[in-house]
Amino acid sequence: MIPIINNTMRVKQVNVELVKTALKALAFGTKLAIANATGLSVATCGNILNELLERGEVIEADLEQPNGGRPARRFMYNANYSYIACIYVSNEGGIYKTIHVVTNLAGEILEEISMEVEVINYEVIDSLILKLICSYENIKAIGIGVPGIIHKGEIGSCDIKELIDIPLATRLKAKYGLQITVENDMNLISYGFYKRQNYDEDKTIAVVIFPKDNCSGAGIIVEGHIIRGNTNFAGEVSYLPFDHLREEQIMKITHREVYFPLIVKTIASIIAVINPETIVVTGGLIRSDMIIDISNSCETFIPHAHMPQIIIQENMQSDYIYGLVSMTLESLTCDIQLIEKKV
C-alpha cells in the first residue's frame, strides 16, 4: 500500500503538471479558465498558480477586462523559465558532425550550431553538454540523436563505432542529474515529420532513407506511436531478405540495377506490413524525378487501392531537430504521466 503522504505528493505533482499543460495550451488564462481546462477546483488552481508565480515558472499577464464587475487576474506560462539542449551526431562519408540546438520550454530555438569534429565519442558529447550547461544555467533535459540501435540503455550497431556499447543515457544522467533521452535518428526524423503535419487524428506513416554510402533505414509510426520493436530493431530494413546482403548493398550501392530494386522492394515491404498513409523517401540515392518510377514499380507488387502517398524529401534536418526537441520536451512530463497512471 502506498503511504498516504506519498500518494498526496504524487497527486499534487499531477495537478501541478495539469495546470502547466493547460497554461501552455491556453497561452494565458484566469483561474476559472484553468480550472475548467483541468477539472480542478478554482481554489486548487489558485494555490498551484501562487507557487508557480513564486518560483517564476508562471508570470502574470494584463488583467482581463470584463463587461462588468471586477477584472480577473490572468496568468501566462513562462517559456523561458528553463531550457533543453538537443544534440545529434552523424557520420556522413567519414565526416563527423555534431549539431546542437538549445530551446526554451515552448520549443523556440535560441541557439543552433553545426560543427565538424575529428571524432565522436562519449567525451566529445560530454564536453559539449558541459559547455551548454555553463552557457544556459537552467537546462532541465538533454536529448541526443544517434545513427544506431539503442537497446537496454546501450548503443548497439552504430555508424559511429566509438559509441558502440556505450550506455550514454545512464552515464550522463548519473553525472548531471538531468532527464536524458537517447534515441535512434530515423525514429526522431519520422517523429518530427509526423508532428509537423498536425494531423487531426492518429495516422500511420514511415520515413525511409537510402544513403549513398551506407545501408537503408526507416522510422515507422503506427497510429501516432513510434514502433521500436522488442529490441529496438524495428526499421532496420536493410536486413530484409534481399538478393544482396548488407555488405554487398554497401559495395554495389552506386549501381542503379542494384539500388533501385532495393528501394522498390523496401517500400513495397513497408506498405504490405503497416499499410501507411504516407511514406517519405530521402537520402543521397534519391532524386525528386524518381517518384513516378518508384510509385509505378511499387504497384507491380502492391494493388493501387493500397498505395500510400509517396513523398520525396531531400533534406530532413529540420524534421530531425523538430522530432528531437519534441521528444526531449515530452521527457520533462513523462515521469508525471507515469505517476498519474499509478495514482
BALUMRO-887385 format. One record per residue: x, y, z of N, C-alpha, C in turn; residue number from 0; residue in three letters. Coordinates in steps of 0.05 Angstrom, whole numbers. Layout:
    n_u    n_v    n_w   ca_u   ca_v   ca_w    c_u    c_v    c_w num residu
      X      Y      Z      X      Y      Z      X      Y      Z NUM    ALA
...
% end
This chain:
    n_u    n_v    n_w   ca_u   ca_v   ca_w    c_u    c_v    c_w num residu
     17    -24      0      0      0      0     18     25      0   0    MET
     11     44    -17     27     69    -19     20     87      5   1    ILE
     40     96     21     35    114     43     18    138     35   2    PRO
      0    147     53    -18    169     46     -2    194     38   3    ILE
     19    200     53     34    224     48     46    224     20   4    ILE
     57    200     12     69    197    -15     47    200    -36   5    ASN
     24    188    -31      3    190    -50     -7    218    -54   6    ASN
     -8    233    -32    -16    262    -33      4    278    -49   7    THR
     30    272    -45     50    287    -60     48    281    -90   8    MET
     43    256    -96     41    248   -124     17    262   -138   9    ARG
     -6    263   -123    -30    276   -134    -23    305   -139  10    VAL
     -9    318   -120     -2    346   -124     16    350   -148  11    LYS
     35    332   -152     53    333   -176     36    332   -202  12    GLN
     17    314   -202      0    311   -226    -16    337   -230  13    VAL
    -27    348   -208    -43    372   -211    -27    396   -221  14    ASN
     -2    398   -211     16    419   -220     21    417   -250  15    VAL
     26    392   -258     31    388   -287      6    394   -304  16    GLU
    -17    388   -293    -42    394   -307    -45    424   -311  17    LEU
    -39    439   -291    -41    468   -292    -21    479   -313  18    VAL
      3    469   -312     24    479   -330     16    472   -359  19    LYS
      6    448   -363     -2    440   -390    -25    457   -401  20    THR
    -44    463   -383    -67    479   -391    -57    507   -398  21    ALA
    -39    518   -383    -29    545   -389    -14    546   -415  22    LEU
      1    526   -421     16    525   -446     -4    524   -470  23    LYS
    -26    510   -466    -46    507   -488    -62    533   -490  24    ALA
    -68    546   -468    -85    570   -468    -70    595   -475  25    LEU
    -44    595   -474    -27    619   -477    -29    636   -452  26    ALA
    -53    643   -443    -57    655   -417    -85    649   -408  27    PHE
    -90    651   -382   -117    644   -372   -121    653   -344  28    GLY
   -146    656   -337   -154    662   -309   -155    637   -293  29    THR
   -158    639   -267   -161    616   -250   -185    599   -259  30    LYS
   -207    613   -266   -231    598   -274   -226    583   -300  31    LEU
   -213    596   -319   -207    583   -345   -190    559   -341  32    ALA
   -170    561   -324   -152    539   -319   -166    516   -304  33    ILE
   -184    524   -285   -200    503   -271   -218    488   -291  34    ALA
   -230    502   -309   -247    490   -330   -231    471   -348  35    ASN
   -206    479   -354   -189    463   -372   -178    439   -359  36    ALA
   -174    440   -332   -161    418   -318   -181    400   -303  37    THR
   -204    411   -297   -223    396   -280   -217    399   -250  38    GLY
   -197    415   -243   -191    420   -215   -208    443   -205  39    LEU
   -209    446   -179   -224    468   -167   -209    495   -171  40    SER
   -224    517   -170   -212    543   -172   -192    547   -150  41    VAL
   -199    538   -126   -181    542   -103   -155    527   -107  42    ALA
   -156    502   -116   -132    486   -121   -115    499   -142  43    THR
   -127    509   -164   -112    522   -185    -99    548   -174  44    CYS
   -113    562   -157   -102    586   -145    -77    580   -129  45    GLY
    -78    560   -112    -55    552    -96    -31    544   -113  46    ASN
    -36    529   -134    -15    520   -151     -3    543   -166  47    ILE
    -20    561   -176    -11    585   -191      7    603   -173  48    LEU
     -1    605   -148     15    621   -130     43    610   -126  49    ASN
     45    583   -124     71    570   -122     88    574   -147  50    GLU
     75    571   -170     89    574   -196     98    603   -200  51    LEU
     81    622   -191     89    650   -192    113    656   -175  52    LEU
    114    644   -152    135    650   -133    162    641   -144  53    GLU
    163    618   -158    188    608   -169    193    618   -198  54    ARG
    175    634   -209    180    645   -235    171    629   -259  55    GLY
    159    606   -254    151    588   -276    126    598   -289  56    GLU
    111    615   -275     87    628   -286     90    658   -281  57    VAL
     80    674   -300     81    703   -296     52    714   -300  58    ILE
     47    738   -289     21    750   -292     19    766   -318  59    GLU
     -3    763   -332     -9    779   -356    -26    803   -347  60    ALA
    -34    819   -367    -53    841   -361    -79    830   -350  61    ASP
    -92    845   -334   -118    837   -323   -139    834   -345  62    LEU
   -156    814   -342   -178    810   -360   -198    833   -356  63    GLU
   -208    844   -377   -226    867   -375   -255    857   -382  64    GLN
   -270    850   -362   -297    840   -367   -316    863   -374  65    PRO
   -340    856   -383   -360    877   -390   -370    891   -364  66    ASN
   -369    878   -343   -377    890   -317   -365    874   -295  67    GLY
   -362    886   -271   -351    872   -249   -321    875   -246  68    GLY
   -310    860   -228   -281    863   -222   -264    848   -242  69    ARG
   -243    861   -252   -225    847   -272   -211    823   -259  70    PRO
   -207    802   -274   -195    778   -263   -165    777   -270  71    ALA
   -149    765   -252   -121    762   -257   -117    741   -279  72    ARG
    -98    746   -296    -92    727   -318    -62    718   -315  73    ARG
    -58    693   -322    -31    681   -318    -21    670   -345  74    PHE
      6    671   -348     20    660   -371     42    641   -362  75    MET
     45    620   -378     68    603   -372     94    616   -382  76    TYR
    114    616   -366    140    628   -373    157    608   -388  77    ASN
    156    610   -414    171    591   -431    201    592   -427  78    ALA
    211    614   -417    240    617   -413    248    611   -384  79    ASN
    230    599   -369    237    591   -342    260    571   -342  80    TYR
    261    553   -361    283    535   -364    286    527   -393  81    SER
    307    511   -399    313    505   -426    319    475   -430  82    TYR
    321    467   -455    330    440   -461    353    442   -482  83    ILE
    370    423   -482    392    421   -502    389    396   -518  84    ALA
    390    398   -544    387    374   -561    412    372   -579  85    CYS
    423    348   -581    447    343   -597    442    319   -615  86    ILE
    449    321   -640    450    297   -656    477    295   -670  87    TYR
    486    270   -673    513    265   -684    510    249   -709  88    VAL
    529    253   -728    527    239   -753    554    232   -764  89    SER
    555    212   -781    579    204   -796    571    202   -825  90    ASN
    577    222   -841    569    222   -869    594    220   -886  91    GLU
    599    196   -896    622    191   -913    648    196   -898  92    GLY
    649    190   -872    673    194   -856    676    222   -845  93    GLY
    656    240   -850    656    267   -839    639    267   -814  94    ILE
    651    271   -791    636    271   -766    626    299   -759  95    TYR
    601    300   -751    588    325   -744    572    323   -719  96    LYS
    572    345   -704    553    348   -682    536    372   -688  97    THR
    510    369   -685    491    391   -689    476    394   -663  98    ILE
    475    418   -652    460    422   -627    442    446   -629  99    HIS
    421    444   -614    403    467   -610    396    469   -580 100    VAL
    391    494   -572    380    499   -545    354    513   -550 101    VAL
    333    504   -536    307    516   -538    295    522   -511 102    THR
    275    540   -511    260    544   -486    238    523   -484 103    ASN
    221    525   -465    200    505   -460    177    506   -480 104    LEU
    178    526   -497    158    528   -519    170    516   -545 105    ALA
    195    507   -543    208    496   -567    220    516   -585 106    GLY
    221    541   -576    233    563   -592    263    561   -591 107    GLU
    276    560   -614    305    555   -616    320    581   -609 108    ILE
    338    579   -589    354    602   -580    382    600   -592 109    LEU
    391    576   -598    418    572   -609    418    547   -626 110    GLU
    431    548   -649    433    525   -666    461    526   -680 111    GLU
    477    506   -675    505    505   -686    512    477   -696 112    ILE
    524    477   -720    534    452   -731    564    454   -732 113    SER
    578    432   -724    607    432   -724    618    405   -735 114    MET
    639    407   -750    654    383   -758    674    377   -736 115    GLU
    677    352   -729    696    344   -709    713    320   -718 116    VAL
    736    316   -706    753    294   -715    742    267   -707 117    GLU
    729    266   -685    719    240   -674    694    247   -658 118    VAL
    676    227   -656    653    230   -638    653    206   -619 119    ILE
    657    212   -593    657    192   -573    643    204   -548 120    ASN
    643    188   -526    629    198   -502    641    224   -493 121    TYR
    667    227   -493    680    251   -483    672    276   -499 122    GLU
    670    273   -525    662    296   -542    633    305   -535 123    VAL
    615    286   -532    587    292   -526    586    304   -498 124    ILE
    600    292   -479    600    302   -451    611    331   -450 125    ASP
    632    336   -465    644    363   -465    625    384   -476 126    SER
    610    376   -498    591    395   -509    568    400   -490 127    LEU
    558    380   -476    537    384   -457    546    402   -434 128    ILE
    570    398   -424    581    415   -403    582    444   -412 129    LEU
    591    448   -436    593    475   -447    565    488   -448 130    LYS
    545    473   -457    518    484   -459    506    490   -432 131    LEU
    511    472   -413    501    476   -386    514    501   -373 132    ILE
    539    506   -379    552    530   -369    541    556   -382 133    CYS
    533    553   -407    522    577   -421    493    582   -414 134    SER
    478    561   -409    449    563   -402    445    550   -375 135    TYR
    443    566   -354    444    555   -327    421    537   -320 136    GLU
    398    541   -333    374    526   -324    365    505   -344 137    ASN
    384    490   -356    377    468   -374    366    445   -357 138    ILE
    342    435   -364    329    414   -349    330    387   -362 139    LYS
    335    386   -388    335    360   -401    353    361   -426 140    ALA
    364    337   -432    382    334   -455    371    313   -473 141    ILE
    370    318   -499    362    298   -519    385    293   -538 142    GLY
    390    268   -545    412    261   -562    402    242   -584 143    ILE
    408    248   -609    401    230   -631    426    217   -642 144    GLY
    425    191   -646    448    176   -656    440    158   -679 145    VAL
    458    153   -698    452    135   -720    458    106   -712 146    PRO
    442     96   -694    447     69   -684    423     58   -668 147    GLY
    426     33   -661    405     19   -645    410     22   -616 148    ILE
    391     32   -601    393     34   -572    377     11   -559 149    ILE
    391     -7   -545    378    -30   -533    388    -33   -505 150    HIS
    369    -35   -486    375    -38   -457    394    -16   -448 151    LYS
    390      8   -458    406     31   -449    433     34   -462 152    GLY
    442     14   -479    467     16   -492    463     20   -522 153    GLU
    483     34   -534    483     37   -563    495     13   -576 154    ILE
    479     -1   -593    489    -25   -606    501    -18   -633 155    GLY
    492    -31   -653    501    -26   -681    498      4   -686 156    SER
    520     16   -696    520     46   -699    539     54   -721 157    CYS
    532     75   -735    550     86   -756    575     99   -745 158    ASP
    575    104   -719    598    116   -705    609     96   -686 159    ILE
    630     83   -694    640     59   -679    648     66   -650 160    LYS
    657     91   -645    665     99   -619    643    100   -598 161    GLU
    618     99   -608    595    100   -590    583     72   -584 162    LEU
    593     52   -598    582     25   -595    587     15   -567 163    ILE
    567      3   -554    568     -8   -527    570     13   -505 164    ASP
    565     38   -512    566     59   -492    538     64   -480 165    ILE
    535     61   -453    509     67   -440    507     98   -436 166    PRO
    502    112   -458    504    141   -459    485    154   -439 167    LEU
    460    146   -440    440    159   -423    446    155   -393 168    ALA
    453    130   -387    459    124   -358    482    140   -348 169    THR
    504    141   -363    527    156   -354    522    186   -351 170    ARG
    508    197   -371    503    226   -370    483    233   -348 171    LEU
    463    216   -343    444    222   -322    457    220   -295 172    LYS
    475    201   -291    489    198   -266    507    223   -261 173    ALA
    518    234   -282    537    257   -279    522    283   -274 174    LYS
    500    287   -290    487    314   -289    461    315   -274 175    TYR
    449    291   -269    424    291   -255    400    303   -270 176    GLY
    402    303   -297    382    314   -314    366    291   -328 177    LEU
    343    298   -339    329    279   -356    344    276   -382 178    GLN
    353    252   -388    369    246   -412    353    228   -431 179    ILE
    350    236   -456    337    219   -476    357    213   -498 180    THR
    361    187   -504    378    180   -527    361    163   -546 181    VAL
    359    172   -571    341    159   -590    354    155   -617 182    GLU
    344    135   -632    353    130   -659    346    152   -678 183    ASN
    364    158   -696    360    181   -714    335    179   -731 184    ASP
    329    155   -743    306    153   -760    280    154   -745 185    MET
    280    145   -720    256    148   -704    250    178   -699 186    ASN
    271    193   -695    268    222   -690    259    237   -715 187    LEU
    271    229   -738    263    242   -763    234    237   -769 188    ILE
    226    212   -766    198    205   -772    179    219   -752 189    SER
    187    220   -727    170    233   -706    168    263   -712 190    TYR
    190    275   -720    190    304   -727    172    309   -751 191    GLY
    174    293   -772    157    297   -795    128    294   -787 192    PHE
    122    273   -772     95    267   -763     83    291   -747 193    TYR
     98    301   -728     89    322   -710     83    348   -726 194    LYS
    100    353   -747     97    377   -762     72    377   -780 195    ARG
     61    354   -785     37    353   -802     12    362   -787 196    GLN
     12    362   -761    -11    370   -745    -36    355   -753 197    ASN
    -34    328   -755    -57    312   -763    -80    315   -743 198    TYR
   -104    314   -753   -128    316   -736   -133    290   -721 199    ASP
   -123    268   -732   -126    242   -719   -101    226   -723 200    GLU
    -98    205   -707    -74    188   -709    -71    176   -737 201    ASP
    -46    177   -747    -40    166   -774    -17    146   -772 202    LYS
    -14    131   -794      8    113   -797     26    122   -820 203    THR
     51    127   -814     70    137   -835     97    124   -831 204    ILE
    114    126   -851    141    117   -850    160    136   -864 205    ALA
    184    138   -854    205    153   -868    227    134   -874 206    VAL
    236    132   -899    256    113   -907    280    128   -919 207    VAL
    304    121   -910    328    134   -921    345    115   -937 208    ILE
    355    124   -959    373    109   -976    398    125   -981 209    PHE
    418    123   -963    442    139   -965    460    128   -987 210    PRO
    480    144   -996    498    136  -1017    519    116  -1007 211    LYS
    527    118   -982    550    103   -972    543     85   -949 212    ASP
    518     79   -945    510     62   -923    484     48   -929 213    ASN
    476     31   -910    451     16   -914    427     33   -908 214    CYS
    404     24   -918    379     38   -914    369     34   -886 215    SER
    351     52   -878    338     51   -852    311     64   -853 216    GLY
    295     59   -833    268     71   -833    259     78   -804 217    ALA
    242     98   -803    228    105   -778    199    101   -784 218    GLY
    186     86   -766    158     77   -770    140     88   -748 219    ILE
    118    100   -755     98    109   -736     71     97   -743 220    ILE
     60     82   -725     34     69   -729     14     81   -710 221    VAL
     -7     93   -721    -28    106   -706    -17    125   -685 222    GLU
      3    141   -693     14    161   -675     36    153   -657 223    GLY
     44    127   -658     64    117   -639     88    107   -654 224    HIS
    112    114   -645    137    103   -656    138     73   -651 225    ILE
    144     58   -672    147     29   -669    177     23   -667 226    ILE
    184     14   -643    212      7   -638    217    -23   -638 227    ARG
    197    -39   -631    200    -67   -631    211    -78   -605 228    GLY
    214   -104   -603    222   -117   -578    250   -109   -569 229    ASN
    269   -107   -588    296    -99   -582    305    -73   -596 230    THR
    285    -56   -602    290    -31   -616    302    -35   -644 231    ASN
    296    -58   -656    307    -65   -682    288    -57   -705 232    PHE
    264    -49   -698    244    -42   -718    255    -20   -736 233    ALA
    251    -22   -762    260     -2   -780    287     -8   -793 234    GLY
    300    -30   -784    326    -37   -797    320    -53   -823 235    GLU
    310    -38   -842    300    -51   -867    322    -62   -885 236    VAL
    348    -55   -880    369    -66   -896    373    -96   -890 237    SER
    361   -106   -868    362   -134   -862    340   -151   -875 238    TYR
    323   -138   -891    303   -153   -906    317   -173   -924 239    LEU
    304   -196   -930    318   -217   -946    319   -210   -976 240    PRO
    336   -192   -982    340   -184  -1010    360   -203  -1023 241    PHE
    365   -198  -1049    385   -214  -1064    413   -207  -1055 242    ASP
    417   -184  -1043    444   -175  -1035    444   -172  -1004 243    HIS
    465   -183   -991    468   -179   -963    477   -151   -958 244    LEU
    476   -143   -932    482   -115   -925    509   -106   -936 245    ARG
    529   -122   -932    556   -115   -941    556   -111   -972 246    GLU
    542   -128   -986    541   -125  -1015    525   -100  -1023 247    GLU
    505    -94  -1007    489    -70  -1013    507    -45  -1012 248    GLN
    524    -43   -992    542    -20   -990    562    -19  -1013 249    ILE
    573    -43  -1020    593    -44  -1041    582    -37  -1069 250    MET
    557    -45  -1074    545    -41  -1100    524    -19  -1101 251    LYS
    524     -2  -1080    502     17  -1077    501     38  -1099 252    ILE
    524     42  -1113    524     63  -1134    512     53  -1161 253    THR
    507     27  -1162    496     15  -1187    466     16  -1187 254    HIS
    454     30  -1206    425     32  -1206    411      5  -1208 255    ARG
    422    -14  -1222    410    -40  -1225    409    -55  -1198 256    GLU
    425    -45  -1179    424    -57  -1152    407    -40  -1133 257    VAL
    412    -14  -1132    398      2  -1112    369      8  -1118 258    TYR
    361     11  -1144    333     17  -1149    315     -6  -1142 259    PHE
    321    -31  -1149    304    -53  -1139    303    -55  -1108 260    PRO
    325    -48  -1095    325    -48  -1065    305    -27  -1055 261    LEU
    306     -3  -1067    287     18  -1059    258      9  -1062 262    ILE
    252     -2  -1085    224    -10  -1091    215    -33  -1072 263    VAL
    232    -53  -1068    225    -76  -1051    222    -67  -1022 264    LYS
    239    -48  -1014    238    -38   -986    211    -24   -982 265    THR
    205     -6  -1000    180      9   -997    155     -9   -999 266    ILE
    156    -28  -1018    133    -46  -1021    130    -63   -995 267    ALA
    152    -71   -983    151    -88   -959    138    -72   -936 268    SER
    146    -46   -933    135    -30   -912    105    -26   -917 269    ILE
     97    -22   -942     68    -18   -948     53    -43   -940 270    ILE
     64    -67   -947     50    -92   -941     47    -97   -911 271    ALA
     67    -88   -896     67    -94   -867     50    -74   -851 272    VAL
     53    -48   -856     40    -28   -838     18    -12   -853 273    ILE
     15    -15   -879     -6     -1   -894     -7     29   -887 274    ASN
     15     43   -892     16     72   -883      0     90   -902 275    PRO
     -7    113   -891    -20    134   -907      1    148   -924 276    GLU
     25    152   -913     46    166   -926     73    153   -922 277    THR
     90    152   -942    118    144   -940    135    166   -951 278    ILE
    153    176   -934    172    196   -942    198    182   -949 279    VAL
    209    188   -973    234    175   -982    255    197   -983 280    VAL
    279    191   -972    300    211   -971    327    197   -974 281    THR
    348    212   -974    375    201   -976    390    208  -1001 282    GLY
    416    203  -1001    433    211  -1023    428    197  -1049 283    GLY
    415    174  -1048    408    159  -1073    383    169  -1086 284    LEU
    368    186  -1072    342    194  -1081    342    221  -1095 285    ILE
    329    222  -1118    325    248  -1132    295    252  -1136 286    ARG
    288    278  -1138    259    284  -1140    246    273  -1165 287    SER
    261    269  -1186    249    258  -1211    245    228  -1210 288    ASP
    251    215  -1188    248    186  -1186    220    178  -1176 289    MET
    204    197  -1168    179    190  -1154    160    174  -1171 290    ILE
    158    180  -1197    139    165  -1215    149    137  -1219 291    ILE
    175    134  -1223    186    107  -1227    183     90  -1202 292    ASP
    187    102  -1179    184     87  -1153    155     79  -1150 293    ILE
    136     97  -1154    108     91  -1150     99     69  -1169 294    SER
    106     72  -1194     97     52  -1214    109     25  -1209 295    ASN
    134     24  -1201    148     -1  -1195    136    -14  -1170 296    SER
    128      2  -1150    115     -9  -1126     89    -22  -1133 297    CYS
     75    -11  -1153     49    -21  -1160     50    -48  -1175 298    GLU
     74    -57  -1182     77    -84  -1192     74   -105  -1169 299    THR
     78    -95  -1144     75   -112  -1121     49   -106  -1105 300    PHE
     42    -81  -1103     21    -71  -1086     -3    -62  -1103 301    ILE
    -27    -71  -1097    -51    -61  -1111    -54    -31  -1108 302    PRO
    -63    -18  -1129    -64     12  -1129    -81     22  -1105 303    HIS
   -102      8  -1098   -120     18  -1076   -106     20  -1049 304    ALA
    -83      6  -1046    -69      5  -1021    -43     21  -1022 305    HIS
    -39     35  -1044    -14     51  -1046    -17     76  -1029 306    MET
      4     82  -1013      4    107   -998     13    131  -1015 307    PRO
     10    154  -1003     23    178  -1015     53    175  -1012 308    GLN
     68    177  -1033     97    175  -1032    109    203  -1036 309    ILE
    125    212  -1017    137    239  -1018    167    236  -1019 310    ILE
    180    250  -1037    209    251  -1037    218    278  -1024 311    ILE
    234    276  -1004    244    299   -989    274    297   -986 312    GLN
    288    315   -999    317    313  -1000    331    319   -973 313    GLU
    321    339   -958    334    346   -933    314    345   -911 314    ASN
    321    329   -890    302    325   -868    315    334   -841 315    MET
    335    352   -843    347    362   -818    328    376   -800 316    GLN
    310    392   -812    291    407   -795    271    387   -782 317    SER
    264    365   -795    247    345   -783    262    331   -760 318    ASP
    288    325   -764    304    313   -744    304    330   -719 319    TYR
    310    356   -722    312    374   -700    284    376   -686 320    ILE
    263    378   -702    236    381   -690    229    356   -674 321    TYR
    236    333   -685    230    308   -670    245    306   -644 322    GLY
    271    313   -645    288    312   -622    279    332   -600 323    LEU
    272    356   -609    263    376   -590    236    367   -578 324    VAL
    218    357   -594    192    349   -584    194    327   -564 325    SER
    211    307   -570    214    284   -552    228    292   -526 326    MET
    247    310   -528    261    319   -504    242    336   -486 327    THR
    226    353   -497    206    368   -482    186    349   -469 328    LEU
    178    328   -483    159    309   -472    171    293   -449 329    GLU
    198    290   -450    211    275   -428    208    289   -401 330    SER
    204    315   -402    200    330   -377    174    323   -363 331    LEU
    155    313   -377    129    307   -365    124    277   -364 332    THR
    142    260   -374    137    232   -375    136    220   -347 333    CYS
    152    230   -328    152    219   -301    125    225   -288 334    ASP
    114    249   -293     88    256   -282     66    239   -293 335    ILE
     68    232   -319     48    215   -332     49    187   -319 336    GLN
     72    178   -313     75    152   -300     62    152   -272 337    LEU
     67    174   -258     55    177   -231     25    177   -233 338    ILE
     15    192   -253    -14    195   -257    -28    168   -261 339    GLU
    -14    150   -276    -25    123   -281    -27    107   -255 340    LYS
     -7    112   -237     -6     96   -212    -26    105   -191 341    LYS
    -32    132   -192    -49    144   -171    -78    135   -174 342    VAL
% end
